[in-house]
Amino acid sequence: MVSKTAGQVIRREAESEKITINLGYVDLGHIDLLVQEGFYSNRTDFIRTAIRNQLNNHGDILKQTVARRSMVLGLQHFSREDLERVRKAGEQLHIQVLGLASINDDVSPKLAAQTIASISVLGALRASPAVRAALADRIR
């Protein structure tokens, strides 16, 4: 999303990712019945609640797995300045994120390729098409 404020263009990242699922007619009917009966405000509310309940049911194993894999939980953002510091130090990053990994639009494909050795994201990766192409063999 892009908005303008006092002559400046501000890019706002979406706080969620859209997914599509297919449900059987009977399951969908059950959801609609619960919505009609006032248990949920709409189908999306039901589905989000069901997903959160399942994630809570598996909470312990998720925490253990995130810790074991040394993953960043939530948002990890990389700016041009961040990656230039990595390059200057002669290092490379192994990015592992459960959530959203974001690489600024001002990061060149060359800089990304020089500084990112591997990238594994469970969730969403936001990067320009050129950076994605430069990292294609490193994205798992």
C-alpha positions as CSV (number, residue, x, y, z in Angstrom):
1,M,0.0,0.0,0.0
2,V,1.3,3.5,-0.8
3,S,0.1,6.7,0.7
4,K,1.1,10.3,0.4
5,T,1.7,12.6,3.4
6,A,2.9,16.2,3.0
7,G,4.5,15.6,-0.3
8,Q,6.2,12.3,0.8
9,V,5.4,8.9,-0.5
10,I,5.1,6.4,2.4
11,R,5.0,2.6,1.6
12,R,3.0,0.6,4.1
13,E,3.6,-3.1,4.3
14,A,0.6,-5.3,4.7
15,E,0.3,-6.8,8.1
16,S,-1.1,-10.1,6.8
17,E,-0.9,-12.4,3.9
18,K,-3.9,-13.5,1.9
19,I,-4.4,-17.2,1.5
20,T,-7.1,-19.2,-0.4
21,I,-8.6,-22.5,0.8
22,N,-11.1,-24.9,-0.6
23,L,-13.8,-26.2,1.8
24,G,-16.4,-28.8,1.3
25,Y,-20.0,-27.6,1.1
26,V,-21.0,-29.3,4.4
27,D,-18.0,-27.7,6.3
28,L,-18.9,-24.3,4.8
29,G,-22.5,-24.8,5.8
30,H,-21.5,-25.5,9.3
31,I,-19.4,-22.4,9.4
32,D,-22.2,-20.3,8.0
33,L,-24.6,-21.7,10.6
34,L,-22.2,-20.7,13.4
35,V,-22.0,-17.2,11.9
36,Q,-25.8,-17.0,11.7
37,E,-26.1,-18.1,15.3
38,G,-23.7,-15.3,16.4
39,F,-20.7,-17.4,17.5
40,Y,-18.5,-15.6,14.9
41,S,-18.9,-12.3,13.0
42,N,-18.1,-13.9,9.6
43,R,-16.4,-16.8,7.9
44,T,-13.0,-15.1,8.2
45,D,-13.4,-14.7,12.0
46,F,-14.2,-18.4,12.3
47,I,-11.2,-19.5,10.2
48,R,-8.8,-17.2,12.0
49,T,-10.0,-18.4,15.4
50,A,-9.7,-22.1,14.3
51,I,-6.1,-21.5,13.1
52,R,-5.2,-19.7,16.3
53,N,-6.6,-22.5,18.3
54,Q,-4.6,-25.1,16.4
55,L,-1.4,-23.0,16.8
56,N,-2.1,-22.8,20.5
57,N,-2.6,-26.6,20.7
58,H,0.8,-27.1,19.1
59,G,2.4,-24.1,20.9
60,D,5.1,-26.1,22.9
61,I,6.4,-28.0,19.8
62,L,6.4,-24.7,17.8
63,K,8.5,-22.9,20.4
64,Q,10.9,-25.9,20.7
65,T,11.3,-26.1,16.9
66,V,11.9,-22.3,16.5
67,A,14.6,-22.4,19.2
68,R,16.2,-25.6,17.7
69,R,16.3,-24.0,14.3
70,S,17.6,-20.7,15.6
71,M,14.8,-18.9,13.7
72,V,13.8,-15.3,14.2
73,L,10.2,-15.2,15.2
74,G,8.2,-12.2,13.8
75,L,9.6,-9.6,11.5
76,Q,13.2,-9.3,10.3
77,H,14.0,-6.3,8.1
78,F,17.1,-5.7,6.0
79,S,18.0,-2.3,4.7
80,R,20.8,-1.4,2.3
81,E,22.8,0.0,5.2
82,D,22.4,-3.3,7.1
83,L,23.7,-5.3,4.2
84,E,26.5,-2.8,3.4
85,R,27.8,-3.3,7.0
86,V,27.7,-7.1,6.5
87,R,29.7,-6.7,3.2
88,K,32.2,-4.4,4.9
89,A,32.8,-6.9,7.6
90,G,33.4,-9.6,5.0
91,E,30.5,-11.7,6.3
92,Q,27.5,-13.4,4.8
93,L,24.0,-13.9,6.4
94,H,22.1,-17.1,6.8
95,I,18.6,-15.8,7.3
96,Q,16.0,-18.0,9.0
97,V,12.6,-16.4,9.8
98,L,9.3,-17.6,10.9
99,G,7.0,-14.6,10.0
100,L,8.1,-11.9,7.6
101,A,11.5,-11.3,6.1
102,S,11.7,-8.0,4.3
103,I,14.5,-6.6,2.1
104,N,14.3,-2.9,1.3
105,D,13.6,-1.9,-2.3
106,D,16.9,0.1,-2.4
107,V,18.9,-3.1,-1.9
108,S,20.6,-4.0,-5.2
109,P,20.6,-7.6,-6.5
110,K,24.4,-7.5,-6.4
111,L,24.5,-6.4,-2.7
112,A,21.9,-9.1,-1.8
113,A,23.9,-11.8,-3.6
114,Q,27.2,-10.7,-1.9
115,T,25.8,-10.7,1.6
116,I,23.0,-13.3,1.8
117,A,24.3,-16.9,1.8
118,S,20.9,-18.5,2.4
119,I,17.4,-17.5,3.2
120,S,14.7,-19.7,4.7
121,V,11.3,-18.1,5.5
122,L,8.3,-19.8,6.9
123,G,5.7,-17.1,6.3
124,A,6.4,-14.4,3.7
125,L,9.4,-12.9,2.0
126,R,9.1,-9.3,0.7
127,A,11.8,-8.4,-1.7
128,S,12.0,-6.8,-5.2
129,P,11.7,-9.2,-8.1
130,A,15.3,-8.5,-9.1
131,V,16.6,-9.3,-5.5
132,R,14.4,-12.5,-5.5
133,A,16.0,-13.5,-8.8
134,A,19.5,-12.9,-7.6
135,L,18.8,-15.0,-4.5
136,A,16.8,-17.7,-6.3
137,D,19.3,-20.5,-5.7
138,R,19.6,-19.5,-2.0
139,I,15.9,-19.3,-1.1
140,R,14.6,-22.5,0.6
